[in-house]
Amino acid sequence: MATPDSLSVNALFSVAGKVAVVTGGSRGIGEMIAAGLLANGAKVYISSRKADQCDATAARLAETYGGECVSIPADLSTMEGIASLASAVAESETQVDILVNNAGVSWGAPIEEFPEKGWDKVFDTNVKGVFFLTQQLLPLLEAGATEDDPSRVVNIGSIDGLRAPIFDTHSYGPSKAAVHALTREMATKLVKRNIILNAIAPGPFPTWMLSTGVGGGGDVENTDWDGVARTNPRKRVGTAEDIAGLTIFLCSRAGAYTIGETICCDGGVAIS
């Protein structure tokens, strides 16, 4: 039976002392999630392709939010990069409690000109990378997982995997729909091994990727986010509190009975 202590916010939503891996953690949504985990007492490993940016973000996050943030650069579109990240984490940790598969890429071109490499690069990173990194981290995810305290995997999909995307990113939406389907498929298998999988489908957040799509050229600070916000039912873009809060829910006791779901974090775009 529940007790006052077990129903407290601290008990329900704590991730303190957990070891987390956040891919694509050097900027955007991945950085926001890493910040939220650090601020709440987790040790966080972040990974991205660009070593300098990954190192700088890890140092900045540790300084700003406290705790330990470790940079492990890796290209998760390749099996070699996936193996290097998994082995580097295994050299330092005996278990991983939280894996956030956030690393993702997009490719834009008119349908008549869309290249094969624009399809392969997106699916290799967004789908293949999610599956095989989870696979290679299974021993660490299982090591500390129990029935009472399962380990967690959160896959970052997209509302573009739930509805037709606005931009000419013809492989991106299908790749994110595949992430949602993969989450359901893997969740049914891994829940029996005390590993819980769910997905988040973000909408508009102030990220480099979205900035390139809305005419900001990747200049996140100077993109017209107010213009983007005007098209959103909530009249704003997402914040770190939005995405970190949902991730912490899924990774804490509060989310321990939520399995294989894809939860929108989009201000109402997908249902509108």
C-alpha positions as CSV (number, residue, x, y, z in Angstrom):
1,M,0.0,0.0,0.0
2,A,1.2,3.5,-0.8
3,T,2.6,5.6,2.0
4,P,2.9,9.4,2.3
5,D,6.6,9.0,1.7
6,S,6.2,6.9,-1.4
7,L,3.8,9.4,-2.9
8,S,6.0,12.4,-2.3
9,V,7.4,14.3,-5.3
10,N,10.9,13.3,-4.3
11,A,10.1,9.6,-4.2
12,L,8.0,9.7,-7.4
13,F,10.3,11.7,-9.6
14,S,13.8,11.1,-8.3
15,V,16.7,10.2,-10.7
16,A,19.4,11.0,-8.2
17,G,22.3,8.6,-8.3
18,K,21.4,7.2,-11.7
19,V,23.8,6.8,-14.5
20,A,22.5,8.1,-17.8
21,V,23.7,8.1,-21.4
22,V,22.2,10.8,-23.7
23,T,23.1,10.6,-27.4
24,G,23.1,13.8,-29.4
25,G,23.6,15.5,-26.1
26,S,25.8,18.4,-27.2
27,R,23.0,20.7,-28.3
28,G,19.2,21.0,-28.8
29,I,16.8,18.6,-27.1
30,G,19.6,16.2,-26.1
31,E,21.4,19.0,-24.2
32,M,18.1,20.0,-22.5
33,I,17.5,16.4,-21.4
34,A,21.1,16.1,-20.1
35,A,20.7,19.3,-18.2
36,G,17.5,18.1,-16.5
37,L,19.1,14.8,-15.5
38,L,22.2,16.6,-14.1
39,A,20.2,19.1,-12.2
40,N,18.4,16.2,-10.5
41,G,21.4,14.3,-9.4
42,A,22.2,11.9,-12.2
43,K,25.6,11.3,-13.7
44,V,25.4,11.9,-17.4
45,Y,27.4,10.7,-20.4
46,I,26.7,12.7,-23.6
47,S,27.7,11.8,-27.1
48,S,27.8,13.6,-30.5
49,R,29.7,13.4,-33.7
50,K,31.7,16.6,-33.2
51,A,34.3,16.1,-30.4
52,D,35.0,19.8,-29.7
53,Q,31.3,20.6,-29.3
54,C,30.6,17.6,-27.2
55,D,33.5,18.3,-24.9
56,A,32.5,22.0,-24.5
57,T,28.9,21.1,-23.8
58,A,29.8,18.6,-21.2
59,A,32.1,21.1,-19.4
60,R,29.4,23.8,-19.5
61,L,26.6,21.5,-18.3
62,A,28.7,20.3,-15.3
63,E,29.6,23.8,-14.4
64,T,26.0,25.1,-14.7
65,Y,24.0,22.2,-13.2
66,G,26.5,20.5,-11.0
67,G,27.3,16.8,-11.0
68,E,29.4,14.9,-13.5
69,C,28.9,15.2,-17.2
70,V,31.2,13.1,-19.4
71,S,31.8,13.6,-23.1
72,I,32.2,10.6,-25.4
73,P,32.2,11.7,-29.1
74,A,30.9,9.0,-31.5
75,D,29.2,8.7,-34.9
76,L,26.2,6.6,-34.2
77,S,25.3,6.1,-37.9
78,T,28.0,3.4,-38.0
79,M,28.5,0.2,-36.2
80,E,32.0,1.2,-35.3
81,G,30.8,4.4,-33.7
82,I,28.1,2.5,-31.8
83,A,30.6,0.0,-30.5
84,S,33.1,2.6,-29.5
85,L,30.5,4.5,-27.4
86,A,29.2,1.3,-25.7
87,S,32.7,0.1,-24.9
88,A,33.8,3.5,-23.6
89,V,30.8,3.6,-21.2
90,A,31.5,0.0,-20.1
91,E,35.1,0.9,-19.2
92,S,33.9,3.4,-16.6
93,E,30.5,2.0,-15.4
94,T,29.2,-1.3,-14.2
95,Q,25.6,-0.4,-15.0
96,V,23.6,2.1,-17.0
97,D,20.2,3.1,-15.5
98,I,18.9,5.5,-18.3
99,L,19.6,5.5,-22.0
100,V,18.1,8.4,-24.1
101,N,18.4,7.7,-27.8
102,N,18.2,11.3,-29.0
103,A,20.9,11.5,-31.8
104,G,19.2,12.2,-35.0
105,V,19.7,13.8,-38.4
106,S,17.5,15.1,-41.2
107,W,17.9,15.7,-45.0
108,G,16.0,18.2,-47.1
109,A,15.6,18.1,-50.9
110,P,12.7,18.2,-53.4
111,I,11.2,14.8,-54.0
112,E,12.5,14.7,-57.6
113,E,16.1,15.4,-56.4
114,F,16.1,13.5,-53.1
115,P,19.3,11.3,-53.0
116,E,19.8,7.8,-51.8
117,K,22.4,9.0,-49.3
118,G,19.8,11.3,-47.8
119,W,17.7,8.2,-47.1
120,D,20.5,6.0,-45.9
121,K,22.1,8.6,-43.6
122,V,18.8,9.4,-41.9
123,F,17.8,5.8,-41.4
124,D,21.3,4.7,-40.3
125,T,21.4,7.3,-37.5
126,N,17.7,7.6,-36.5
127,V,16.7,4.0,-36.6
128,K,19.6,1.6,-36.9
129,G,21.6,3.6,-34.4
130,V,18.8,3.5,-31.8
131,F,18.4,-0.3,-32.2
132,F,22.1,-1.3,-32.1
133,L,23.2,1.1,-29.3
134,T,20.4,-0.3,-27.2
135,Q,21.5,-3.8,-28.1
136,Q,25.1,-3.1,-27.2
137,L,24.2,-1.5,-23.9
138,L,21.9,-4.3,-22.8
139,P,24.4,-5.9,-20.4
140,L,24.8,-2.5,-18.6
141,L,21.1,-1.8,-18.7
142,E,20.3,-5.2,-17.2
143,A,23.1,-5.1,-14.6
144,G,21.4,-2.9,-12.1
145,A,17.8,-3.4,-13.2
146,T,15.2,-4.9,-10.8
147,E,11.5,-5.5,-10.8
148,D,11.1,-2.6,-8.3
149,D,13.5,-0.3,-10.1
150,P,13.8,-1.1,-13.9
151,S,16.3,0.6,-16.1
152,R,14.8,3.0,-18.7
153,V,15.3,3.6,-22.4
154,V,13.7,6.7,-23.9
155,N,13.7,7.0,-27.7
156,I,13.3,10.5,-29.2
157,G,10.9,10.3,-32.1
158,S,9.0,13.2,-33.6
159,I,5.5,14.5,-34.4
160,D,6.7,14.2,-38.0
161,G,6.5,10.4,-37.5
162,L,2.8,10.8,-36.6
163,R,1.7,13.3,-39.3
164,A,2.8,14.5,-42.6
165,P,5.8,16.8,-42.2
166,I,5.8,20.4,-43.4
167,F,9.3,20.3,-45.0
168,D,10.8,18.3,-47.9
169,T,12.5,15.9,-45.5
170,H,11.2,12.8,-47.1
171,S,13.2,10.2,-45.1
172,Y,12.9,12.0,-41.7
173,G,9.2,11.4,-40.9
174,P,9.4,7.7,-42.0
175,S,12.5,7.2,-39.8
176,K,10.7,8.7,-36.8
177,A,7.6,6.5,-37.4
178,A,10.0,3.6,-37.4
179,V,11.4,4.8,-34.1
180,H,7.9,4.8,-32.6
181,A,7.3,1.2,-34.0
182,L,10.7,0.0,-32.8
183,T,9.9,1.3,-29.3
184,R,6.7,-0.7,-29.1
185,E,8.5,-3.8,-30.5
186,M,11.5,-3.6,-28.2
187,A,9.3,-2.7,-25.2
188,T,7.4,-5.9,-25.4
189,K,10.6,-7.9,-25.3
190,L,12.7,-6.0,-22.8
191,V,10.1,-5.3,-20.2
192,K,10.5,-9.0,-19.3
193,R,14.2,-8.2,-18.5
194,N,13.3,-5.2,-16.3
195,I,14.1,-2.6,-19.0
196,I,11.3,-0.2,-19.8
197,L,11.1,1.5,-23.2
198,N,9.1,4.5,-24.2
199,A,9.3,7.2,-26.8
200,I,8.8,11.0,-26.9
201,A,7.6,12.7,-30.1
202,P,8.7,16.4,-29.8
203,G,7.2,19.2,-31.7
204,P,8.8,22.6,-32.3
205,F,11.7,23.3,-29.9
206,P,14.4,26.0,-30.4
207,T,17.0,23.7,-31.9
208,W,19.6,23.9,-34.7
209,M,17.7,21.4,-36.8
210,L,14.4,23.3,-36.7
211,S,16.2,26.6,-37.2
212,T,17.6,25.3,-40.5
213,G,14.0,24.4,-41.6
214,V,12.3,27.7,-40.7
215,G,14.9,29.9,-42.3
216,G,17.2,30.6,-39.4
217,G,20.1,28.9,-41.0
218,G,21.0,27.1,-37.8
219,D,21.5,30.3,-35.9
220,V,19.4,29.3,-32.9
221,E,19.8,32.5,-31.0
222,N,18.5,34.7,-33.8
223,T,15.9,32.5,-35.4
224,D,12.3,34.0,-35.4
225,W,11.0,31.6,-32.7
226,D,8.1,34.0,-32.1
227,G,7.0,33.3,-35.7
228,V,7.1,29.6,-35.1
229,A,5.2,30.0,-31.8
230,R,2.3,31.8,-33.6
231,T,1.5,28.5,-35.4
232,N,1.4,26.5,-32.2
233,P,-1.8,25.9,-30.2
234,R,0.2,26.8,-27.0
235,K,1.6,30.0,-28.7
236,R,5.2,29.1,-27.9
237,V,8.0,26.7,-28.7
238,G,9.1,24.0,-26.3
239,T,11.5,24.6,-23.4
240,A,14.0,22.6,-21.5
241,E,11.5,22.2,-18.6
242,D,9.0,20.6,-21.0
243,I,11.3,17.9,-22.5
244,A,13.4,17.3,-19.3
245,G,10.2,17.0,-17.2
246,L,8.7,14.4,-19.4
247,T,11.9,12.5,-19.7
248,I,12.3,12.5,-15.9
249,F,8.8,11.2,-15.5
250,L,9.5,8.3,-17.8
251,C,12.8,7.6,-16.1
252,S,11.5,7.8,-12.5
253,R,9.2,5.8,-10.3
254,A,6.3,7.8,-11.6
255,G,6.7,6.3,-15.1
256,A,7.4,2.7,-14.0
257,Y,4.0,1.4,-15.3
258,T,4.1,3.2,-18.7
259,I,5.4,0.8,-21.3
260,G,5.9,1.2,-25.1
261,E,4.2,4.5,-25.4
262,T,5.0,7.4,-27.8
263,I,4.1,10.6,-25.9
264,C,3.8,13.9,-27.8
265,C,5.6,16.9,-26.4
266,D,4.5,19.5,-28.9
267,G,2.1,22.1,-27.5
268,G,-0.9,20.4,-29.3
269,V,0.4,20.4,-32.9
270,A,-0.2,16.7,-33.6
271,I,-3.8,16.7,-32.5
272,S,-4.6,20.0,-34.2
